[in-house]
Amino acid sequence: MNILLREAKILDPHSPHHNKVVNIHIKDGKIVAIDKKEHRADTVIEAKGMLLTPGWFDMKVNFNDPGNEHKEDLASGAATATQGGFTGVVTIPNTEPVVQTKGHVEYVLSKSKPYLTDIYPTAAVTLDTKGEDLTEMLDLHAAGAIAFTDGERPIWHTDMMLKSLIYLQKIDGLLISQPEDQLLTRFGSMNEGTVSTVLGLKGMPTLAEHLIIKRDLDLLEYAGGKIHFSNISSKESVKLIKKAKKKGYQVTCDVSIHHLIHTDDDLMSYDSNFKINPPLRTENDRKALLKGLQEGVIDVIVTAHTPQDEENKKLEFDLAGFGISGLQTMLPSLLSLGKELEPAVWIEKVTSNPRSILKLDSTSIDEKQVANLTLFDPKAKWVLNDETNQSRSRNTPFYNQELTGKVMAVINENQFQTFE
């Protein structure tokens, strides 16, 4: 592989070339030169007006493979991730069967080998993600599980959470938890508040999130270990995690891109494409999440990519399935935030921070470094439709809409792909 990226502007706070417009020469999977010179290359990518960052990384996707491949499989999921600019993704274990044995982990790893986007499987904390009995986490770690989580389901059982925190310290393992008291959210379909009252839908209170975060932080103080809260969605959650970090707890967290650009006001039309869990909250919560990102309280932004087929989405709102297919629309969504969240802030949240949390090698744009790169045009316009969509599902509020911001090339060591 011999590639020249001509006149790209580098956006990488960890690079000595940050904010510079340069030529980047890549050979045999490594960056061999960053300068203003011309270099002989088999492939020349004209990158004038485009931005180059380290390869993007998503800490939460569901590829539904095995079991529900009609929604997404590893091949379509990887293609969707690559088109969205991601060189690495973490899959959750909520498949059929649940990823909870060495064979299940090895299945995901073996099927993922050919793809440009690296796929890192997590394994379940409890059997069938029911929260009642622990899996063999040490064996799953040895098989290649990157972290442990019940994914879309909370670890509701207090004793299971406590034992997991203790157990995982043997391998310095990461416990990922989506905080939700399911007894408080049962039968709910959106945020509990003014909008849910107007629409006549049962709400899901932010209290359901706060209670579990408070519980888990108390357990963390008691037992030690480390925890990553997935998909936090409220102002109070940001406050709780901020206090815990100040106390020195080993705690990190992420927020979905959907909670940064949408609120429960978007549900006034009963569009089930906006139905997600945790639900879209209020404008005050949205602003608090943005502030949490700017202050470094929130470490990572995820797509929470959750493909659903039409049978699960084209229903009455309260019966429709939760989830948005979000990988391909990550860039336009981030850019739509404008000055609310500058690229200098969000770049780390989708590149270096998730890799650091997962103890993966960091990527930086510098000479002699492995080429792990995402190139995008912030002004290019395109439409997400049946021709451009790489996913097997179409559950996104952006379908058939013109979007601004397009990924133009993705490079991951000895593999690369360009997009027109």
C-alpha positions in Angstrom: 0.0 0.0 0.0 1.4 3.3 -1.1 -0.8 6.4 -0.6 -0.5 10.1 -0.7 -3.0 12.4 1.0 -2.5 15.7 -0.6 -3.1 19.0 1.2 -5.1 17.6 4.1 -5.6 19.6 7.3 -4.7 17.6 10.3 -7.0 17.7 13.4 -5.3 15.8 16.2 -4.6 17.5 19.5 -1.9 14.9 20.2 0.0 15.4 17.0 2.8 18.0 16.4 1.1 18.6 13.1 -2.3 19.7 14.6 -4.1 22.3 12.5 -1.4 22.1 9.7 -2.2 21.6 6.0 0.3 19.0 4.8 0.9 16.0 2.5 0.8 12.7 4.3 2.7 9.8 2.7 1.6 6.3 3.8 3.5 3.1 2.9 3.0 -0.4 4.0 0.5 0.6 6.7 2.6 3.3 8.3 3.0 7.1 8.0 6.4 7.6 6.5 6.3 11.4 5.9 4.3 14.5 6.8 5.5 17.6 5.0 4.8 19.8 2.0 6.7 17.7 -0.5 5.4 15.5 -3.3 5.9 11.8 -2.9 5.5 9.0 -5.4 2.5 7.0 -4.6 0.2 4.4 -6.3 -2.9 6.2 -5.0 -3.2 10.0 -4.6 -6.1 11.3 -2.7 -6.8 15.0 -3.3 -7.7 16.2 0.2 -7.7 20.0 -0.2 -10.4 21.5 2.0 -10.8 18.2 3.9 -9.9 17.3 7.5 -7.8 14.4 8.7 -8.2 12.9 12.1 -7.1 9.7 13.9 -9.4 6.8 13.0 -12.8 7.0 14.8 -13.8 4.5 17.4 -17.3 3.6 18.6 -17.7 2.0 22.0 -21.3 0.8 21.5 -22.9 -0.9 18.5 -25.2 -3.8 18.1 -24.6 -5.9 15.0 -27.2 -8.5 15.9 -25.0 -11.3 14.7 -25.6 -14.1 15.5 -29.4 -14.5 15.6 -31.0 -11.4 14.0 -28.9 -11.0 10.9 -31.9 -9.6 9.0 -31.4 -6.4 11.0 -27.6 -6.3 10.7 -24.8 -8.8 10.5 -21.1 -8.4 11.0 -20.4 -7.8 7.3 -23.1 -5.1 6.9 -22.2 -3.6 10.3 -18.6 -3.4 9.4 -19.4 -1.8 6.0 -21.7 0.7 7.7 -19.0 1.6 10.3 -16.4 2.1 7.6 -18.7 4.3 5.6 -19.3 6.3 8.8 -15.5 6.8 9.4 -14.9 4.2 12.1 -11.7 2.1 12.1 -12.8 0.3 15.3 -16.1 -0.5 17.1 -17.2 -2.4 20.2 -20.1 -4.8 19.9 -22.5 -5.4 22.8 -23.5 -9.0 23.6 -27.2 -8.8 23.1 -27.4 -11.3 20.3 -29.2 -14.7 20.0 -27.5 -16.5 21.6 -26.0 -13.9 24.0 -22.2 -13.6 23.7 -21.3 -15.4 26.9 -19.0 -18.3 26.0 -15.5 -18.6 24.6 -17.0 -20.0 21.4 -19.3 -16.9 21.0 -16.4 -14.5 21.4 -14.3 -16.5 19.0 -17.1 -16.5 16.5 -17.3 -12.7 16.4 -13.5 -12.3 16.2 -13.0 -14.9 13.5 -15.8 -13.5 11.3 -14.5 -10.0 11.7 -11.0 -10.6 10.4 -11.4 -9.5 6.8 -13.0 -6.2 7.5 -11.3 -2.8 7.4 -13.1 -1.8 10.6 -11.8 -3.7 13.6 -14.5 -5.3 15.7 -14.0 -5.8 19.4 -16.6 -8.0 21.1 -17.8 -7.5 24.7 -19.1 -10.4 26.7 -22.1 -10.6 29.0 -21.6 -10.1 32.7 -24.5 -12.4 33.6 -26.0 -15.4 31.9 -28.4 -14.4 29.1 -28.0 -10.9 30.5 -30.7 -11.7 33.0 -28.7 -10.3 35.9 -29.0 -13.5 38.0 -25.8 -15.6 37.6 -22.3 -14.5 36.6 -20.6 -15.7 33.4 -17.1 -17.1 33.3 -15.5 -13.7 32.8 -11.9 -14.8 33.2 -12.3 -17.4 30.4 -14.1 -14.8 28.2 -11.3 -12.4 28.8 -8.7 -15.0 27.7 -10.8 -15.6 24.6 -10.6 -12.0 23.6 -13.6 -10.1 25.2 -12.6 -6.4 25.4 -14.9 -5.7 28.3 -17.9 -6.9 30.2 -21.5 -5.7 30.0 -25.1 -6.7 29.8 -25.3 -4.2 27.0 -28.9 -2.9 26.5 -29.9 -4.4 29.8 -28.9 -2.9 33.2 -27.1 -5.0 35.8 -30.1 -4.7 38.1 -29.0 -7.2 40.8 -26.9 -5.4 43.4 -25.0 -8.5 44.5 -24.1 -9.4 40.9 -22.8 -5.8 40.4 -20.7 -6.0 43.6 -19.2 -9.4 42.7 -18.4 -8.3 39.2 -16.5 -5.3 40.4 -14.5 -7.6 42.7 -14.0 -10.4 40.2 -12.8 -8.2 37.3 -10.0 -6.7 39.4 -8.1 -9.9 38.9 -7.6 -8.9 35.2 -8.0 -5.2 35.5 -11.2 -5.6 33.5 -13.7 -3.0 32.6 -17.3 -3.3 33.6 -19.7 -1.3 31.4 -23.2 -0.6 32.7 -26.2 1.1 31.2 -27.8 2.5 34.4 -31.6 2.0 34.6 -34.0 0.9 37.3 -36.3 -1.2 35.1 -39.1 -1.2 37.7 -39.4 2.6 37.3 -39.2 2.5 33.5 -41.5 -0.5 33.0 -43.9 0.0 30.1 -42.4 3.4 29.4 -41.6 4.6 25.9 -40.2 8.1 26.3 -38.9 10.7 28.8 -41.3 11.4 31.7 -42.2 15.0 31.5 -44.4 17.6 29.9 -44.2 16.1 26.4 -45.1 12.6 27.6 -48.1 14.1 29.4 -49.3 15.9 26.3 -48.8 12.8 24.1 -50.5 10.5 26.7 -47.5 8.1 26.8 -46.1 6.5 29.9 -42.8 8.2 30.8 -39.4 6.9 31.9 -38.1 9.2 34.6 -34.5 10.4 34.9 -34.7 9.1 38.5 -34.4 5.5 37.1 -30.9 6.5 35.8 -29.8 8.4 38.9 -30.7 5.7 41.4 -28.5 3.1 39.7 -25.6 5.5 39.2 -25.7 6.3 42.9 -25.9 2.7 43.8 -23.0 1.7 41.5 -20.8 4.5 42.7 -21.4 3.4 46.3 -20.5 -0.1 45.3 -17.4 1.2 43.5 -16.3 3.0 46.7 -16.8 -0.1 48.7 -15.3 -2.8 46.5 -12.9 -0.9 44.2 -12.5 -1.7 40.5 -13.6 0.4 37.6 -16.8 1.1 35.9 -17.9 2.8 32.7 -21.5 4.2 32.5 -23.0 3.8 29.1 -25.5 6.1 27.5 -26.0 8.6 30.3 -28.8 11.0 29.4 -29.5 13.5 32.2 -28.2 16.6 34.0 -28.2 14.8 37.3 -26.1 11.9 36.0 -23.4 14.4 34.9 -23.3 15.9 38.4 -23.0 12.5 40.1 -20.2 11.3 37.8 -18.4 14.7 38.1 -18.4 14.3 41.9 -17.1 10.8 41.7 -14.3 11.7 39.4 -13.2 14.5 41.8 -13.1 11.9 44.6 -10.7 9.8 42.5 -13.0 6.9 41.6 -12.1 4.9 38.5 -15.2 5.9 36.6 -15.8 6.9 33.0 -18.9 7.4 30.9 -20.3 8.0 27.4 -23.2 9.7 25.8 -25.0 8.9 22.6 -24.9 11.4 19.7 -28.7 11.3 19.7 -28.9 12.8 23.1 -26.7 15.7 22.0 -28.8 16.8 19.0 -32.4 15.7 19.8 -34.8 16.2 22.7 -38.2 14.8 23.7 -39.8 17.7 21.7 -38.9 15.7 18.6 -41.4 13.1 19.6 -44.4 15.3 19.1 -45.1 13.7 15.7 -45.0 10.2 17.3 -42.0 9.3 14.9 -40.8 6.0 16.3 -37.4 6.6 14.8 -36.8 8.9 17.7 -37.6 6.2 20.2 -34.5 5.1 22.1 -33.4 3.9 25.5 -32.5 5.8 27.5 -35.1 8.2 26.0 -34.4 11.6 24.6 -34.6 14.1 27.5 -35.2 17.8 27.8 -33.3 20.7 26.4 -31.8 21.3 29.9 -30.5 17.8 29.9 -29.1 18.2 26.4 -27.2 21.3 27.4 -25.9 19.7 30.6 -24.5 16.8 28.5 -22.8 19.2 26.2 -21.3 21.0 29.2 -20.2 17.6 30.6 -18.3 16.9 27.4 -16.6 20.3 27.4 -15.5 19.9 31.0 -14.2 16.4 30.5 -16.8 14.7 32.7 -18.1 12.7 29.8 -15.3 10.9 28.1 -16.8 9.4 25.0 -19.5 9.9 22.4 -21.1 6.8 20.9 -23.5 6.1 18.1 -25.4 3.5 20.1 -26.1 1.9 16.7 -29.2 -0.2 17.1 -30.6 -1.5 13.8 -34.3 -2.4 13.8 -36.4 -3.8 11.0 -39.6 -2.2 9.8 -41.7 -4.8 11.7 -40.3 -3.4 14.9 -40.5 0.3 14.0 -43.6 0.8 11.9 -45.9 0.3 14.9 -47.8 2.5 17.3 -45.2 4.5 19.2 -45.6 2.6 22.5 -45.3 -0.7 20.8 -42.3 0.1 18.5 -38.8 -1.1 19.3 -36.1 1.1 20.8 -33.1 2.2 18.8 -31.6 4.3 16.0 -29.2 3.2 13.3 -26.5 5.8 13.8 -23.1 4.9 12.4 -23.4 6.6 9.0 -24.9 9.8 10.4 -22.3 10.4 13.1 -20.3 13.0 11.2 -23.2 15.1 10.0 -24.7 14.9 13.5 -21.4 16.1 15.2 -21.0 18.9 12.7 -24.6 20.0 13.2 -23.7 21.0 16.8 -21.5 23.8 15.4 -20.1 26.0 18.1 -22.0 24.1 20.8 -19.3 21.4 20.5 -16.1 22.4 18.6 -14.2 19.7 16.7 -11.3 20.1 19.1 -13.5 18.7 21.9 -15.4 15.9 20.1 -12.4 14.5 18.2 -10.9 13.1 21.4 -14.3 11.7 22.4 -14.4 9.5 19.2 -10.7 8.7 18.8 -8.2 8.6 21.7 -10.5 8.5 24.7 -12.4 5.3 24.0 -9.1 3.5 23.0 -7.5 4.7 26.3 -10.5 3.5 28.4 -10.3 0.0 26.7 -6.4 -0.1 27.0 -5.9 -0.2 23.3 -3.0 1.3 21.5 -3.5 5.0 20.9 -3.4 6.4 17.4 -1.8 9.7 16.5 -1.0 11.4 13.2 2.8 11.5 13.2 5.7 10.0 11.2 6.5 6.3 12.0 3.0 5.8 13.4 0.6 3.2 12.2 -1.8 4.7 9.6 -5.2 4.7 11.4 -7.0 7.6 9.8 -10.4 9.2 8.9 -10.6 11.8 6.2 -13.8 13.9 5.8 -15.1 16.8 3.9 -17.1 19.1 6.4 -19.0 20.8 3.5 -19.9 17.9 1.2 -23.6 17.2 1.0 -25.1 13.8 0.5 -28.4 12.0 1.0 -28.8 8.8 3.1 -31.1 6.6 1.0 -31.4 3.2 -0.4 -28.3 3.8 -2.6 -26.0 5.1 0.1 -27.2 3.2 3.1 -24.9 0.3 4.0 -26.9 -1.1 6.9 -29.6 -3.7 6.6 -31.9 -1.4 8.5 -33.3 2.1 7.9 -34.4 3.1 11.3 -33.1 6.7 11.4 -34.9 10.1 11.4 -32.3 11.2 8.7 -33.5 8.8 6.0 -33.9 10.5 2.6 -32.6 13.8 4.0 -29.7 15.9 2.7 -26.9 15.8 5.2 -23.8 18.0 5.4 -20.4 16.4 6.2 -19.1 13.3 4.4 -16.4 10.7 5.1 -14.1 10.6 2.1 -11.6 8.0 3.1 -10.7 5.5 5.9 -7.3 3.9 6.3 -6.5 1.2 8.8 -3.0 -0.1 8.4 -2.8 -2.1 5.2 -6.5 -1.5 4.2 -8.1 1.6 2.9 -11.3 2.7 1.3 -12.3 5.9 -0.5 -15.8 7.2 -1.1 -17.0 9.4 -3.9 
